[in-house]
């Protein structure tokens, strides 16, 4: 009991001095922080397209890191790290005339939501 009486004020003092947060929590973005890239895939008839696979990569890299598939409303969402960065979004589609799929550049500042529209023209 005497040990508890001596430790309790010391613990209270340490919590008040650190504002109740560990010292490591202030450095950098928190693990729960993320940016959301939310998009809709539109077809040639200007209607949402279901089941289109989209890939996302950083603008300075070649390998795609994130993937998603559009739902019945043509929508998809991809979480990326909450940091300033540029990304490239590419729908995984093949056209009859063998032209490349349209790429879309996306810029993220921090933990924000970025809305994009992917249009698959004929």
PERAJO-V808571 format. One record per residue. N is the residue number from 0. RES is the residue in three letters. PHI is phi in degrees with one decimal (NA if undefined). BURIAL is + if it has 9 or more other ideal C-beta (glycine too) atoms within 8 Angstrom, else -. Layout:
n=N res=RES phi=PHI burial=BURIAL
n=N res=RES phi=PHI burial=BURIAL
This chain:
n=0 res=UNK phi=NA burial=-
n=1 res=UNK phi=-67.4 burial=-
n=2 res=UNK phi=-65.4 burial=-
n=3 res=UNK phi=-64.8 burial=-
n=4 res=UNK phi=-65.2 burial=-
n=5 res=UNK phi=-83.6 burial=-
n=6 res=UNK phi=-81.0 burial=-
n=7 res=UNK phi=-61.2 burial=-
n=8 res=UNK phi=-63.6 burial=-
n=9 res=UNK phi=-66.9 burial=-
n=10 res=UNK phi=-65.4 burial=-
n=11 res=UNK phi=-62.2 burial=-
n=12 res=UNK phi=-64.9 burial=-
n=13 res=UNK phi=-66.8 burial=-
n=14 res=UNK phi=-67.9 burial=-
n=15 res=UNK phi=-69.0 burial=-
n=16 res=UNK phi=-68.1 burial=-
n=17 res=UNK phi=-93.9 burial=+
n=18 res=UNK phi=60.8 burial=-
n=19 res=UNK phi=80.5 burial=-
n=20 res=UNK phi=-116.7 burial=-
n=21 res=UNK phi=-65.5 burial=-
n=22 res=UNK phi=-66.5 burial=-
n=23 res=UNK phi=-75.5 burial=-
n=24 res=UNK phi=-71.2 burial=-
n=25 res=UNK phi=-82.0 burial=-
n=26 res=UNK phi=-87.3 burial=-
n=27 res=UNK phi=75.3 burial=-
n=28 res=UNK phi=-70.5 burial=+
n=29 res=UNK phi=-74.7 burial=-
n=30 res=UNK phi=-62.7 burial=-
n=31 res=UNK phi=-84.1 burial=-
n=32 res=UNK phi=-82.4 burial=-
n=33 res=UNK phi=-156.4 burial=+
n=34 res=UNK phi=-104.2 burial=+
n=35 res=UNK phi=-116.1 burial=+
n=36 res=UNK phi=-101.6 burial=+
n=37 res=UNK phi=-114.8 burial=+
n=38 res=UNK phi=-144.1 burial=+
n=39 res=UNK phi=-129.5 burial=+
n=40 res=UNK phi=-97.5 burial=+
n=41 res=UNK phi=-110.2 burial=+
n=42 res=UNK phi=-86.4 burial=+
n=43 res=UNK phi=-66.2 burial=-
n=44 res=UNK phi=-91.7 burial=-
n=45 res=UNK phi=62.7 burial=-
n=46 res=UNK phi=-118.6 burial=-
n=47 res=UNK phi=-62.9 burial=+
n=48 res=UNK phi=-113.8 burial=+
n=49 res=UNK phi=-89.3 burial=-
n=50 res=UNK phi=82.0 burial=-
n=51 res=UNK phi=-84.3 burial=+
n=52 res=UNK phi=-86.5 burial=+
n=53 res=UNK phi=-116.1 burial=+
n=54 res=UNK phi=-121.7 burial=+
n=55 res=UNK phi=-131.9 burial=+
n=56 res=UNK phi=-141.5 burial=+
n=57 res=UNK phi=-70.2 burial=+
n=58 res=UNK phi=-66.2 burial=+
n=59 res=UNK phi=-94.7 burial=-
n=60 res=UNK phi=-119.4 burial=-
n=61 res=UNK phi=-103.9 burial=-
n=62 res=UNK phi=-82.4 burial=-
n=63 res=UNK phi=-79.0 burial=-
n=64 res=UNK phi=-100.9 burial=-
n=65 res=UNK phi=-125.1 burial=+
n=66 res=UNK phi=-141.0 burial=+
n=67 res=UNK phi=-155.0 burial=+
n=68 res=UNK phi=-128.1 burial=+
n=69 res=UNK phi=-70.0 burial=+
n=70 res=UNK phi=-89.8 burial=-
n=71 res=UNK phi=-67.4 burial=-
n=72 res=UNK phi=-96.3 burial=-
n=73 res=UNK phi=79.7 burial=+
n=74 res=UNK phi=-98.2 burial=+
n=75 res=UNK phi=-146.0 burial=+
n=76 res=UNK phi=-143.1 burial=+
n=77 res=UNK phi=-132.9 burial=+
n=78 res=UNK phi=-89.5 burial=-
n=79 res=UNK phi=-126.3 burial=+
n=80 res=UNK phi=-59.3 burial=-
n=81 res=UNK phi=-79.4 burial=+
n=82 res=UNK phi=-156.0 burial=-
n=83 res=UNK phi=-69.3 burial=-
n=84 res=UNK phi=-171.5 burial=+
n=85 res=UNK phi=-113.5 burial=+
n=86 res=UNK phi=-130.4 burial=+
n=87 res=UNK phi=-126.5 burial=+
n=88 res=UNK phi=-107.4 burial=+
n=89 res=UNK phi=-132.7 burial=+
n=90 res=UNK phi=-74.5 burial=+
n=91 res=UNK phi=-90.4 burial=-
n=92 res=UNK phi=-128.7 burial=-
n=93 res=UNK phi=-121.8 burial=-
n=94 res=UNK phi=-99.9 burial=-
n=95 res=UNK phi=-65.3 burial=-
n=96 res=UNK phi=-91.5 burial=-
n=97 res=UNK phi=60.4 burial=-
n=98 res=UNK phi=-82.0 burial=-
n=99 res=UNK phi=-72.0 burial=-
n=100 res=UNK phi=-69.6 burial=+
n=101 res=UNK phi=-69.8 burial=+
n=102 res=UNK phi=-99.1 burial=-
n=103 res=UNK phi=-129.1 burial=+
n=104 res=UNK phi=-83.4 burial=-
n=105 res=UNK phi=-131.2 burial=+
n=106 res=UNK phi=-116.2 burial=-
n=107 res=UNK phi=-120.0 burial=+
n=108 res=UNK phi=-91.5 burial=-
n=109 res=UNK phi=-156.9 burial=+
n=110 res=UNK phi=-87.4 burial=-
n=111 res=UNK phi=-126.4 burial=-
n=112 res=UNK phi=-104.9 burial=-
n=113 res=UNK phi=-116.4 burial=+
n=114 res=UNK phi=-99.1 burial=-
n=115 res=UNK phi=-131.3 burial=+
n=116 res=UNK phi=-123.7 burial=-
n=117 res=UNK phi=-104.8 burial=+
n=118 res=UNK phi=-105.2 burial=-
n=119 res=UNK phi=-96.7 burial=+
n=120 res=UNK phi=-79.1 burial=-
n=121 res=UNK phi=-70.4 burial=-
